[in-house]
Amino acid sequence: MEKQVIIEDIKKYIEKNILAASVKIEADTDLKNAGIDSFSTVEIILFIERKYGVAIPDHKLVPENFKTLQSLAATVQELMS
């Protein structure tokens, strides 16, 4: 699956379900600075696992993998391959 498609899917989910309507994010936006906290991160993990049928192993649950939509998409791609 293309990285850009994964980025758009996750972006739509976060903007619709987690962030305030006035907050917009891009592929390289620092998600923590945008208002994503640990509870929101768990919601994102659950969304990814359901949407893409992957389980995110403990060793992948590191801040670098959840910093931006790009890093999230790269992690998903790696898990799907």
N, C-alpha and C positions, 0 to 999 in steps of 0.2 A: 504494500500500500504506500502511496506517495506521502512523503513527509508533509507537504503542504495541505493535503486533505486531512491528515491527523491534526495538524495545527488548527485548521478551521473548525473541526468538530469540537475540539477541546475548548477553543475560544468561545464558540457559541454556547456551550454548556456553562462555562464560567460566567459569561456576561448575563445569561438568562437566569441562572440559579444561585449565584453567589454574590456577585458584585452589585453595587447600587447602579441604577439605570444610567446615571450620569458618568460612570467610570467606564472607559474604553481601554482595551489592551491590544497590543500588537505582538507579533511573534517574538520580539526581543525585549518586551517589557519585563522588568523585574517584578515577579508576581507578589513577592512579599511587600514591596513598596506600593503595590496596587491595592493592598488590603487583604491578601490571602493569608489566613492564619492557619494554625495546625488543624483546627476542626475542618476548615475548608479544604485543606490538603487531603484529609481522609475522604471527604466527599469526592474529590477529583480522582483519587485512587480507585474508589468503588466504581465511579463512572467508567474509567479506563478499563478496569477488569471486566465489567459487564459488556461494554461496547465492543471491545476487541478480543474478548475471550482469552485474555492473558492474566497470569498471576504475577504481581510484582514481588519478587523475592526480597527478603530483608536486606540483603547486601546492596540492593538498588534503591533503598529508601534513604537516600542521602541528599542533603540540601542542593548539591550541584544539579541533580536530576530534576529538581522541582523549581529551579530558578526562573526559567522562562518557558514559554510555549515551545520554543525550538528544542530546548533540552528535554522537555517532556516527550515531544514527538520522537526525538532520537531514541529515547529509552523504550518507547512503545515499539518502534521499528525493530530495535535490537531484540526485544522479547518475542516479536512475531516471526523473526527469521529462524 
